[in-house]
Amino acid sequence: MTAKYRQVRDEILSWIHSSRLQPGSRLPSEHEIAEQFEVSRQTVRQALGELMRDGWLNRIQGKGTFVTEPVVRTTSHDKTVGVITTYISDYIFPQIVQGIEARLREEGYRLLLASTDNDPDKERECLEMMLSQSPAALIVEPTRSGERSRNLNYFLTIENRQIPYLMINASYEEMDSPCLRMDDERGGFLATEHLIELGHRRIAGFFKTDDMQGVRRMRGFVAAHRKHHIPLQPSLIFTYTTEDKHSAPLEQARRLIAAARSERATGWVLYNDELAVTLLQAVREAGLRVPEELSMVGFDDSFLATATEVKLTTMSHPKHALGTAAAELILQMLEGRGHVDEKIHAPELICRESTAPPLLLRNEPQE
């Protein structure tokens, strides 16, 4: 269990990092802080003493305790770049991080890594940790970018401290942040158009919508239907969030498979390869054949796309190259070589075994 003075210290430090307490502002009195946290004044003194020792606070005799100007840490941190991603050790993220690390290492920089598990509270903790370390720059994959950021004040603090930062894969809509991402809307469009061109007319889409990647891929799904004048079926568009990603899509897939054949989709567009492999479980359980009875398109061309008995048709994602490009943009920002806005990579369709014309279904009698 964390000592009480540490809890008080960490909370006051979060006020500083989130700009709730501005440089030069006066802290409440020891008595007021003690009442707020329901601790003794000695506990408050211990917390404030540690913050003063670390350079975050300054006591002026007869006036009170004040927040100091942002502390520039030792030169050992001048060549550190902080990297915050939603995940680190699985799916496509290791390759992205490897790309970042390899390029920055060439220039003598080291990485400070953290992950959020797509949890805004963990993102706050990661941002606080990074701000405590005063890195030279930050590369951040936003958490739940499809929602309004709960940690906007931390990003404003980063900007106020003039720390160069770049967002990857997505950015928060309410922020005008430098960003490197995929053209997810184009990817969703191409995946859907591929099925349409094969002859599919009832196409289901599964999209994770608390991230902008999923929102944009769904927009592309809708746009492809409209371009080809195919009516959208509301019952064939499924959305889910981080909390229910392990259960809701599987339940939705099983319900879809159980529908009458005349109402069943012959093609599925999936948020990513990870979801496609998960839903293959439901397809196997139902005894359906891919692609003879069901075509499936993933996204990201991850290692999972070729790890199953059915090799997935999917949309490309540069992964390692995206990481390298992110590092290059951060170096450009650190060296003052021009302004960075938004850079978008175009995905390409990679055709494998999981898609085919729905010929067998069209030749079978309808139920």
C-alpha positions as CSV (number, residue, x, y, z in Angstrom):
1,M,0.0,0.0,0.0
2,T,1.3,3.4,-1.0
3,A,2.3,5.6,2.0
4,K,-0.1,8.5,2.6
5,Y,2.5,11.2,2.0
6,R,3.3,9.6,-1.4
7,Q,-0.4,9.7,-2.3
8,V,-0.5,13.4,-1.4
9,R,2.8,14.1,-3.3
10,D,1.5,12.3,-6.4
11,E,-1.8,14.1,-6.4
12,I,-0.1,17.5,-6.1
13,L,2.3,16.5,-8.9
14,S,-0.6,15.6,-11.1
15,W,-2.0,19.1,-10.5
16,I,1.3,20.5,-11.7
17,H,1.5,18.3,-14.8
18,S,-2.1,18.9,-15.8
19,S,-1.7,22.7,-15.4
20,R,-4.3,22.8,-12.6
21,L,-1.4,24.5,-10.8
22,Q,0.4,26.9,-13.1
23,P,4.1,27.8,-12.7
24,G,4.3,30.6,-10.1
25,S,1.0,29.8,-8.5
26,R,0.7,29.5,-4.7
27,L,-0.3,26.2,-3.2
28,P,-3.1,26.0,-0.6
29,S,-1.9,26.1,3.0
30,E,-0.7,23.0,4.8
31,H,-3.8,23.1,6.9
32,E,-6.1,23.3,3.8
33,I,-4.2,20.4,2.1
34,A,-4.4,18.3,5.2
35,E,-8.1,18.8,5.4
36,Q,-8.6,18.0,1.7
37,F,-6.7,14.7,1.9
38,E,-7.8,13.9,5.5
39,V,-4.2,13.5,6.6
40,S,-2.0,15.1,9.3
41,R,0.0,18.2,8.6
42,Q,3.2,16.2,9.2
43,T,2.1,14.0,6.2
44,V,1.6,17.1,4.1
45,R,5.0,18.6,5.1
46,Q,6.7,15.3,4.1
47,A,4.9,15.4,0.7
48,L,5.8,19.0,0.1
49,G,9.3,18.5,1.3
50,E,9.9,15.8,-1.3
51,L,8.4,18.0,-4.1
52,M,10.7,20.9,-3.1
53,R,13.7,18.6,-3.0
54,D,12.9,17.4,-6.6
55,G,12.5,21.0,-7.7
56,W,8.8,21.2,-8.3
57,L,8.0,23.6,-5.5
58,N,9.7,26.5,-3.8
59,R,8.9,27.9,-0.4
60,I,9.2,31.6,0.2
61,Q,9.4,32.6,3.9
62,G,6.3,34.5,5.0
63,K,4.5,34.1,1.7
64,G,3.9,30.4,1.1
65,T,4.8,27.5,-1.2
66,F,4.8,28.1,-5.0
67,V,5.1,26.0,-8.1
68,T,8.5,26.6,-9.8
69,E,9.0,27.0,-13.5
70,P,9.2,23.7,-15.3
71,V,12.5,22.0,-14.3
72,V,14.9,21.1,-17.1
73,R,16.3,17.8,-16.0
74,T,19.9,16.6,-16.3
75,T,21.5,16.2,-19.8
76,S,21.0,12.5,-19.6
77,H,17.3,13.2,-20.5
78,D,18.1,15.5,-23.4
79,K,18.4,12.5,-25.7
80,T,15.4,10.7,-24.5
81,V,12.2,10.4,-26.5
82,G,9.0,9.2,-24.7
83,V,6.8,6.8,-26.6
84,I,3.2,6.1,-25.4
85,T,1.2,3.5,-27.3
86,T,-2.1,1.7,-26.5
87,Y,-0.3,-1.6,-26.4
88,I,3.4,-2.6,-26.7
89,S,3.9,-6.3,-26.8
90,D,1.2,-7.7,-29.1
91,Y,-0.4,-7.4,-32.6
92,I,1.4,-4.8,-34.8
93,F,2.7,-2.6,-32.0
94,P,6.1,-4.3,-31.5
95,Q,7.0,-3.6,-35.1
96,I,6.0,0.1,-34.8
97,V,8.1,0.6,-31.7
98,Q,11.0,-1.2,-33.3
99,G,10.9,1.2,-36.3
100,I,10.9,4.2,-33.9
101,E,13.7,2.8,-31.8
102,A,16.0,1.9,-34.7
103,R,15.8,5.3,-36.4
104,L,16.2,7.3,-33.1
105,R,19.1,5.1,-32.0
106,E,21.0,6.1,-35.2
107,E,20.9,9.7,-33.9
108,G,21.9,8.8,-30.4
109,Y,18.4,8.9,-28.8
110,R,17.0,6.4,-26.3
111,L,13.4,5.5,-25.8
112,L,11.2,5.7,-22.7
113,L,8.3,3.3,-23.3
114,A,4.8,3.2,-21.8
115,S,1.4,1.7,-22.7
116,T,-2.1,2.6,-21.8
117,D,-4.2,-0.5,-22.6
118,N,-6.5,2.0,-24.2
119,D,-7.5,3.2,-20.8
120,P,-7.7,7.0,-20.2
121,D,-6.7,6.7,-16.6
122,K,-3.6,4.8,-17.6
123,E,-2.9,7.4,-20.3
124,R,-3.0,10.0,-17.6
125,E,-0.5,8.0,-15.5
126,C,1.7,7.6,-18.5
127,L,1.6,11.3,-19.3
128,E,2.4,12.3,-15.7
129,M,5.4,9.9,-15.8
130,M,6.7,11.3,-19.0
131,L,6.3,14.9,-17.9
132,S,8.2,14.0,-14.7
133,Q,11.1,12.7,-16.9
134,S,11.2,15.8,-19.1
135,P,11.9,14.0,-22.4
136,A,13.2,15.8,-25.4
137,A,10.1,14.9,-27.4
138,L,7.1,12.6,-27.3
139,I,5.4,10.2,-29.7
140,V,1.9,9.3,-28.5
141,E,-0.8,7.0,-29.8
142,P,-4.0,8.5,-28.3
143,T,-6.2,6.5,-26.1
144,R,-9.8,6.1,-27.3
145,S,-9.3,8.7,-30.0
146,G,-13.0,8.4,-31.0
147,E,-14.0,10.1,-27.8
148,R,-13.2,13.5,-26.3
149,S,-9.8,13.3,-24.6
150,R,-10.1,13.2,-20.8
151,N,-6.5,14.3,-20.6
152,L,-6.6,17.3,-22.8
153,N,-5.0,19.4,-20.0
154,Y,-1.9,17.2,-20.0
155,F,-1.4,17.7,-23.8
156,L,-1.9,21.5,-23.3
157,T,0.8,21.3,-20.7
158,I,3.1,19.5,-23.2
159,E,2.5,22.3,-25.7
160,N,3.0,25.0,-23.0
161,R,6.4,23.5,-22.1
162,Q,7.2,23.5,-25.8
163,I,7.9,19.7,-25.9
164,P,7.7,18.5,-29.5
165,Y,5.2,15.7,-29.8
166,L,3.7,13.6,-32.6
167,M,0.5,11.5,-32.5
168,I,0.5,8.2,-34.4
169,N,-2.4,6.1,-35.9
170,A,-4.9,8.8,-34.9
171,S,-5.3,12.1,-33.1
172,Y,-7.9,13.7,-30.9
173,E,-10.5,15.6,-33.0
174,E,-10.5,18.5,-30.6
175,M,-6.7,19.0,-30.9
176,D,-4.7,20.4,-33.8
177,S,-1.8,18.0,-33.3
178,P,0.9,16.8,-35.6
179,C,-0.1,13.3,-36.7
180,L,1.1,10.4,-38.7
181,R,-1.6,7.9,-39.6
182,M,-3.1,5.5,-42.1
183,D,-5.9,6.6,-44.5
184,D,-8.4,4.4,-42.6
185,E,-11.4,5.7,-44.5
186,R,-9.7,4.8,-47.8
187,G,-8.9,1.4,-46.3
188,G,-12.5,0.7,-45.3
189,F,-13.7,1.8,-48.7
190,L,-11.2,-0.4,-50.6
191,A,-12.0,-3.5,-48.4
192,T,-15.7,-3.0,-49.0
193,E,-15.4,-2.2,-52.7
194,H,-13.4,-5.4,-53.2
195,L,-16.3,-7.5,-51.9
196,I,-18.8,-5.5,-54.0
197,E,-16.7,-6.1,-57.1
198,L,-16.7,-9.8,-56.4
199,G,-20.5,-9.7,-56.4
200,H,-21.4,-9.5,-52.8
201,R,-24.4,-7.3,-52.0
202,R,-25.1,-8.2,-48.4
203,I,-21.9,-7.1,-46.6
204,A,-21.5,-6.9,-42.8
205,G,-19.1,-4.4,-41.1
206,F,-17.6,-4.8,-37.6
207,F,-16.0,-1.6,-36.3
208,K,-14.5,-0.5,-33.0
209,T,-15.7,3.0,-32.6
210,D,-14.1,4.4,-29.5
211,D,-11.0,4.8,-31.7
212,M,-10.9,7.0,-34.8
213,Q,-9.4,4.2,-36.9
214,G,-12.7,2.3,-36.5
215,V,-14.8,5.4,-37.1
216,R,-13.0,6.2,-40.3
217,R,-13.0,2.6,-41.5
218,M,-16.8,2.6,-41.0
219,R,-17.1,5.8,-43.0
220,G,-15.2,4.1,-45.9
221,F,-17.6,1.1,-45.6
222,V,-20.6,3.4,-45.9
223,A,-19.0,5.4,-48.8
224,A,-18.3,2.2,-50.8
225,H,-22.0,1.2,-50.6
226,R,-23.1,4.7,-51.7
227,K,-20.7,4.9,-54.6
228,H,-22.0,1.5,-55.9
229,H,-25.6,2.3,-55.1
230,I,-26.0,-0.6,-52.8
231,P,-28.5,0.0,-50.0
232,L,-27.0,-0.1,-46.5
233,Q,-28.5,-2.6,-44.2
234,P,-28.6,-1.2,-40.6
235,S,-28.8,-4.8,-39.3
236,L,-25.4,-5.5,-40.9
237,I,-23.3,-2.7,-39.2
238,F,-21.9,-3.7,-35.8
239,T,-20.0,-1.4,-33.5
240,Y,-18.2,-2.2,-30.2
241,T,-15.8,-0.6,-27.8
242,T,-12.6,-1.5,-25.9
243,E,-14.6,-2.9,-22.9
244,D,-16.6,-5.4,-24.9
245,K,-14.1,-6.2,-27.7
246,H,-13.7,-9.8,-26.5
247,S,-17.4,-10.6,-26.3
248,A,-19.7,-8.3,-28.3
249,P,-18.3,-8.9,-31.8
250,L,-18.4,-12.7,-31.3
251,E,-22.0,-12.6,-30.1
252,Q,-22.9,-10.4,-33.0
253,A,-21.2,-12.7,-35.5
254,R,-23.0,-15.8,-34.1
255,R,-26.4,-14.0,-34.4
256,L,-25.5,-13.0,-37.9
257,I,-24.6,-16.6,-38.9
258,A,-27.8,-17.9,-37.3
259,A,-30.0,-15.7,-39.5
260,A,-32.0,-17.2,-42.4
261,R,-29.8,-17.6,-45.4
262,S,-31.7,-15.0,-47.4
263,E,-30.8,-12.5,-44.7
264,R,-27.3,-13.6,-44.1
265,A,-24.3,-11.5,-45.2
266,T,-22.0,-13.2,-47.7
267,G,-19.1,-10.9,-46.9
268,W,-17.6,-9.4,-43.7
269,V,-15.4,-6.3,-43.4
270,L,-13.5,-6.5,-40.1
271,Y,-12.0,-3.7,-38.0
272,N,-8.6,-5.5,-38.1
273,D,-7.0,-8.9,-38.5
274,E,-7.1,-9.6,-34.8
275,L,-10.9,-9.4,-34.9
276,A,-11.0,-11.5,-38.1
277,V,-9.1,-14.3,-36.5
278,T,-11.4,-14.1,-33.4
279,L,-14.6,-14.3,-35.5
280,L,-13.2,-17.3,-37.5
281,Q,-14.0,-19.2,-34.3
282,A,-17.7,-18.5,-34.8
283,V,-17.5,-19.4,-38.5
284,R,-15.8,-22.7,-37.7
285,E,-18.5,-23.5,-35.0
286,A,-21.2,-23.0,-37.6
287,G,-19.5,-25.2,-40.2
288,L,-19.3,-22.4,-42.8
289,R,-16.5,-22.5,-45.4
290,V,-14.3,-19.5,-46.1
291,P,-14.4,-18.2,-48.8
292,E,-17.0,-20.5,-50.4
293,E,-19.8,-19.5,-48.1
294,L,-18.4,-16.4,-46.4
295,S,-15.7,-13.9,-47.5
296,M,-13.8,-12.0,-44.9
297,V,-11.5,-8.9,-45.2
298,G,-9.2,-7.8,-42.3
299,F,-7.0,-4.8,-41.8
300,D,-3.3,-4.2,-41.0
301,D,-1.7,-7.2,-42.7
302,S,-0.5,-8.4,-39.4
303,F,1.3,-11.8,-38.7
304,L,-2.2,-13.1,-37.8
305,A,-3.3,-12.7,-41.5
306,T,-1.3,-15.7,-42.5
307,A,-1.3,-17.6,-39.2
308,T,-4.5,-19.5,-39.7
309,E,-5.6,-22.2,-42.1
310,V,-7.3,-19.5,-44.2
311,K,-4.9,-16.7,-45.3
312,L,-6.7,-13.4,-44.9
313,T,-7.4,-10.8,-47.5
314,T,-6.5,-7.6,-45.7
315,M,-5.4,-4.0,-46.0
316,S,-1.8,-3.2,-45.7
317,H,-0.2,-1.3,-42.8
318,P,3.5,-0.2,-42.9
319,K,4.1,-0.9,-39.2
320,H,8.0,-0.8,-39.0
321,A,8.1,1.8,-41.8
322,L,5.4,3.9,-40.0
323,G,7.6,3.8,-36.8
324,T,10.6,4.9,-38.8
325,A,8.6,7.7,-40.4
326,A,7.4,8.8,-36.9
327,A,10.9,8.9,-35.6
328,E,12.0,10.9,-38.7
329,L,9.3,13.5,-38.1
330,I,10.2,13.8,-34.4
331,L,13.8,14.4,-35.5
332,Q,12.6,17.0,-37.9
333,M,10.7,18.8,-35.1
334,L,13.7,18.6,-32.7
335,E,16.0,20.0,-35.3
336,G,13.6,22.7,-36.3
337,R,13.4,21.5,-39.9
338,G,10.0,22.8,-40.7
339,H,6.4,22.4,-39.3
340,V,4.7,19.0,-39.2
341,D,0.9,18.8,-39.7
342,E,-0.8,15.6,-40.7
343,K,0.8,12.9,-42.8
344,I,-1.3,10.1,-44.1
345,H,-0.2,6.7,-45.5
346,A,-2.3,5.1,-48.2
347,P,-3.2,1.4,-47.5
348,E,-3.3,-1.2,-50.3
349,L,-5.5,-4.3,-50.6
350,I,-3.7,-7.6,-50.2
351,C,-5.7,-10.4,-51.7
352,R,-5.4,-13.9,-50.3
353,E,-7.6,-16.8,-49.7
354,S,-10.5,-15.4,-47.6
355,T,-12.4,-13.7,-50.4
356,A,-14.2,-15.0,-53.5
357,P,-17.4,-14.4,-55.5
358,P,-20.5,-15.6,-53.7
359,L,-21.2,-18.1,-56.5
360,L,-22.1,-21.1,-54.4
361,L,-24.7,-19.2,-52.4
362,R,-26.3,-17.8,-55.5
363,N,-26.7,-21.2,-57.0
364,E,-28.3,-22.8,-53.9
365,P,-32.0,-22.7,-53.2
366,Q,-33.2,-20.0,-50.8
367,E,-34.8,-20.9,-47.5
